[in-house]
Amino acid sequence: MKLPISPVARNTLILLRQVLERNGLSLTATGRLSRSVVGDMCRLIEWPDYDQADAFQFNKVINEQDFLPLYIVRQLAQAATLMRSQRNKLVATALGKSIVRDARQGNLLAILFHLAFWHMDLGSFGRGLLGSWPQKDAGIALWSLSVCANDWQTGEKLTRLCTIPEPAMFSERLDRTPYAMEARILRPLLWFGLLEYRSEKLPDSRFATRHYYRKTPLFDRLLSFDVQVSSTQGSRH
């Protein structure tokens, strides 16, 4: 069986299959997946631009919230009602069981994508920076990326080209908007397989890097836009 090329969809199916094959996954008293389950999922889940060794270097034990890919996939799967908590286990719903079948997998990516950008709060990935910006204008950002991200572009340039300007762009000494854009739009699109990523070290800095993104073929396969730009007669100036 060929799994979807989107990391989010592929790993959601991996988690669903584990739930089904093991007749549910054990949960802690606080409702998190148990450490033994997390350890198993660390060996199964592959995630773009994610180094487990680097992420876990300061953790003596690995909890669910420490393993970002698993945390994201589980949150999305439950938001899509593919699985639910039942007593001390995470179990699959009837929808979750049906989505594993080949005939239903084509819908999975679209469902998870819609939930992530329009129904979930991605603010925590930006550590609360600049409130809900730019997720609140996700449609505008995505349409702009469909035009601007055909070739490699820096995160800073895509922020300027693809978002409604935030006062912080101009009023603060340190422009934090590229960080918020990467955390809430560009990185999630990378997880969904709609963007690809590369980085370059800055020659005048020991640690700093510049991040580049561009569309993958999946971007235009998944998303289409019907945009009408109103024309204004006369001079705009």
N, C-alpha and C positions, 0 to 999 in steps of 0.2 A: 504494500500500500504506500503510495507516494504522499507524504505529508505536505501541507501548505508551506510555501517558501517563507512566509512571514514568521519571524521568531515568536511573536506573541501567540499566533494561532497554533503553530507547531507545538509549543510547550504547554499550551492549554490542553491540547489533545493528549500529550504525554501525562499530564496530571490527571486528566479524566480517566485514562486507561489504568493508571495506578489505583485510583479510587475504586474502579470496577473490579480489577483483578484481585485486590486485597480486601474486597468487601468492606470498603471504608478505610479511611486513614485516621489514626488516633489523634485526639486533640488533648491539650492540657486543660487544666481547670479554668484558665483564662480564655480558652477558645482558640489558642494558637496550635499549629501543627507541632507534634512532639519532635524532640531533637533527633530521634532515630529516623523519623520520616524526613526531616529536613536533610539529614546526612545522605539518605538515599537519593533525594531529589537533586542534591548538589552533584551527584555523579551522572544524572540523567539530563539535566537542563543545560543547554548551550545558549549563550546570550551574546549579542554583538557588542564588541568593545567592552568586555567585562572580564576582569582578571580576578578569579576567586582567591588566589594566593595573596594578592595585594589587598583585596577587600577584607579578608579575614585575618590579616597579620597581627592585629591587636586583640582578637577575640579568642578567649580560652575555650568557650563553647559557642556553637552557632545556633541561634534561635531563628524562627521564621522571619521576624522583622529584620534580621541581620543579612538575610539572603534576598537582596532586592528583586531579582528575577522571579523567584517563587512568590514573594509578597505581591508583586504586580499581577502575576497570572492568577493567583488565588482570588484577589480582590475582583478582578474582571470576571472570572468564572462565576463567582457568587452573585455579582451584580447582574449577570446575564441569566441567572437562575439555572445554571448548569449543575450546580451542587449546593448543598446546604449542610448546616450543622445539625446533627441528630444525636442527642445525648452527648457521648464523649467521642463521636466520630464525625468526619467529613464524608458525606455520602453523595452519590450522584442522584439527580432528579430524573424524572421521565424524559425531560428535554435533553438533559446531559447524556443519557443513554442513547437517545435517538441521534444526537449530533455526531456521535462516534461513527455511525454508519456512513459509508462513502457518499450516499446520496445527499446527506445533509451538510457535509463538511464545507461545501462551497459557500454556505451562508455564514459560517463562523467568523471569518475575518471582518466582514461588513458589520456584523452585530457588535463585536468587541470594539471595533474602531469607533462606531457611533457612541457607544457607552463611554469610552475613554475621553473623547474630546468634548462631548456635549452633556454628559450626565455625571461624570466623576470630577472631583476636585483635584487637579494636578498641582495645586499650590504647594503641597508639601515637598515636591521634587525641587522647587525653587526656594525652599526654606522660608516660605511666607513672604518672599521679596516682592514688592510692588503689587500686593493684593492678588487679584485674579488676572492681572494683565500678563500676557496677551491672550490667554485662553478664552476670555470673554468675547474676543473677536476671532475665534478660530477659523470661521469660514473665510474671512478676508485674508488671513494669513495663508491658508491652504491654497486659495485661488492665486494669490500672488506668488507663492512658491511654484505653482504649476507653470508659471511664466519665467520666473527668475532663476530657478534652480536646475536648469538644463545642464549647466557646466559647474565645475567646482567653484564655490563661493564661500567666503569666510562667514562665520556666524554673525560677526559685527555687520557685514554688508547686508546679509539677509534680514537682519533686524531692522535696518533702515529702510530697505526696499519693501518689506512684506508686512509691516505692522502700522497701526494707527499710532502716530507719535505720542509718547508719554512725556509729560513735563520734565520728568527726571532726566530725559535725554539731554536737555539744554540747561537745566537749572542746577544740577549737581556737579561737583568737581570730578567725581568718579561716575562714569556712566555705567549703571548696573543693568540696563535693559538687555544687552546681549546675553547676560547670564540667565535672566528670566526667560528669554526667548529660547535659549538652548534647553533649559530645564523642562519647559512646559510644552514646547512645540517640536523643536528639532530632534531632541533625544527620543521622545515618544515615537516620532515618525521613524527613527532608526530602529526602534524595537519592533515596530510593525512591518519593517522591511520596505518602507516607502522612500527612505533616504539611505545613502551610503556615506561613510565618514572616513576621513583621514586627518592626520595632524602633522604639523611640522614644528620642530623646535626653533625658537627665535634665536638668531645668531648672537645677539647681545645679551642673552639671559641664560642662566644655568638651568632653570627649571621651567620657565614659561614656554607654552606652546600655542600655536595658532590652529584653530579648528576649522576644517572645511567640510562642506556638505554638498551633495548633488542628488537629484532624483534617480531612483531606480525605475526600470520598466513597469514595476508593479504600481507606482504612483498613478500613472495615467490609465492603467487597467482598472484600478479600484475607484478612482475619483473622476467625475466629469462635472463641468460647471456650465450653468446657463446664466450668464451675466449680461445685463443690459446696462450700458453706461449712458446716462441721459446727456443729451447735447444741449448746450446753452448758446442761444443766439447772441451775437454781439461780442464785444471784447470782455474777457475775464479779468482784466486789470483796471 
